[in-house]
């Protein structure tokens, strides 16, 4: 499915904090992200980011993403008033994807490599989508 853009004034901003992670015997990691839901014009939109973007009711924004179940799932957001672009960094995604594919090639003889290769390709695809969304708004 192709990425599209959505532009218009923001209203009804709601945000929540999403926490996920693991805790084990030797420690763990916890990551916190922000989920922001709002309307752009008359359409519902949502974006997940590491930090809260600087948007207010009435600001003109442009989103890049996809429509899913009546909600525009944005991968990147640009505040047209301040020209700030908010997106998820993709470098780690690209590195993880390449690492999974390399691991998959090395373990292909055990057939588990197919799972690693599939996971690596999916990770690269997702990182590419986030990069494309950010480039659509920067260009």
C-alpha positions as CSV (number, residue, x, y, z in Angstrom):
1,X,0.0,0.0,0.0
2,X,1.4,3.4,-1.0
3,X,2.1,6.2,1.4
4,X,-0.2,9.2,1.1
5,X,-0.3,12.6,2.7
6,X,-3.0,14.4,4.7
7,X,-3.0,18.1,5.4
8,X,-5.2,20.4,7.4
9,X,-5.8,22.1,10.7
10,X,-5.3,20.0,13.9
11,X,-8.0,19.7,16.6
12,X,-8.8,17.6,19.6
13,X,-5.2,16.6,20.4
14,X,-5.0,13.7,22.9
15,X,-1.8,12.0,23.9
16,X,-0.7,9.1,26.0
17,X,2.5,7.5,27.0
18,X,3.2,3.9,25.7
19,X,5.7,1.9,27.8
20,X,7.1,-1.4,26.7
21,X,10.1,-3.5,27.5
22,X,11.4,-6.6,29.3
23,X,12.7,-7.2,32.8
24,X,14.8,-10.3,33.4
25,X,17.0,-11.8,36.1
26,X,20.0,-9.8,34.8
27,X,18.2,-6.5,34.2
28,X,16.1,-5.4,31.3
29,X,15.1,-2.5,29.2
30,X,12.1,-0.2,29.1
31,X,11.3,2.2,26.3
32,X,8.8,4.9,26.4
33,X,7.0,6.4,23.4
34,X,4.2,8.9,22.8
35,X,1.0,8.1,21.0
36,X,-0.8,11.2,19.8
37,X,-4.3,11.0,18.4
38,X,-6.1,14.1,16.8
39,X,-8.2,15.2,14.0
40,X,-6.9,16.7,10.8
41,X,-9.9,18.5,9.3
42,X,-12.6,16.0,9.8
43,X,-10.4,12.9,9.7
44,X,-9.0,10.9,12.6
45,X,-5.2,10.6,12.7
46,X,-2.7,8.9,15.0
47,X,1.1,8.9,15.2
48,X,3.6,7.2,17.5
49,X,6.8,9.1,18.3
50,X,9.6,9.0,20.8
51,X,8.9,12.6,21.9
52,X,5.8,14.8,22.0
53,X,5.7,17.0,18.9
54,X,5.1,20.8,19.2
55,X,1.5,21.0,17.8
56,X,-1.5,22.9,19.0
57,X,-5.1,23.1,18.1
58,X,-5.5,25.1,15.0
59,X,-1.9,24.5,13.6
60,X,-1.7,23.4,10.0
61,X,0.0,20.0,9.7
62,X,0.9,17.6,6.9
63,X,1.1,13.9,7.7
64,X,2.6,11.1,5.6
65,X,1.3,7.6,6.2
66,X,-1.6,5.2,5.4
67,X,-5.3,4.9,6.1
68,X,-6.2,1.9,8.3
69,X,-9.7,1.2,9.6
70,X,-10.8,4.8,9.1
71,X,-7.8,6.2,11.0
72,X,-4.9,7.8,9.2
73,X,-1.8,6.1,10.7
74,X,0.9,8.7,10.3
75,X,4.6,7.7,10.0
76,X,5.8,11.3,9.9
77,X,4.4,14.7,10.8
78,X,5.3,18.2,9.7
79,X,4.0,21.3,11.5
80,X,3.5,23.6,8.5
81,X,3.7,26.7,10.8
82,X,7.1,25.9,12.3
83,X,8.3,23.7,9.5
84,X,9.4,21.1,12.1
85,X,9.3,17.4,10.9
86,X,8.7,14.7,13.5
87,X,9.5,11.1,12.7
88,X,11.1,7.9,14.2
89,X,14.8,7.5,13.5
90,X,15.5,4.7,11.1
91,X,19.2,3.9,11.4
92,X,18.7,1.2,14.0
93,X,16.0,-0.4,11.9
94,X,18.3,-0.6,8.9
95,X,21.1,-2.0,11.1
96,X,18.8,-4.6,12.7
97,X,17.4,-5.6,9.3
98,X,20.8,-6.2,7.8
99,X,22.0,-8.1,11.0
100,X,18.9,-10.4,10.9
101,X,19.4,-11.2,7.2
102,X,23.1,-11.9,7.8
103,X,22.2,-14.1,10.8
104,X,19.6,-15.8,8.6
105,X,22.1,-16.6,5.8
106,X,24.5,-18.1,8.4
107,X,21.8,-20.3,9.9
108,X,20.0,-21.2,6.6
109,X,21.3,-24.7,6.8
110,X,19.2,-25.2,10.0
111,X,16.1,-23.8,8.3
112,X,15.7,-21.3,11.1
113,X,17.5,-18.9,8.9
114,X,14.4,-18.5,6.8
115,X,12.7,-16.9,9.8
116,X,15.6,-14.5,10.4
117,X,15.7,-13.5,6.7
118,X,11.9,-12.9,6.7
119,X,12.2,-10.8,9.9
120,X,15.2,-8.9,8.5
121,X,13.3,-8.1,5.2
122,X,10.3,-6.9,7.1
123,X,12.4,-4.7,9.4
124,X,14.1,-3.2,6.3
125,X,10.7,-2.6,4.7
126,X,9.4,-0.8,7.8
127,X,12.5,1.4,8.1
128,X,12.3,2.2,4.4
129,X,8.6,3.3,4.9
130,X,9.5,5.6,7.7
131,X,12.4,7.1,5.7
132,X,10.1,7.6,2.7
133,X,7.5,9.3,4.9
134,X,10.0,11.7,6.3
135,X,11.4,12.5,2.9
136,X,7.9,13.2,1.5
137,X,7.5,15.9,4.2
138,X,11.1,17.3,3.9
139,X,11.0,17.6,0.1
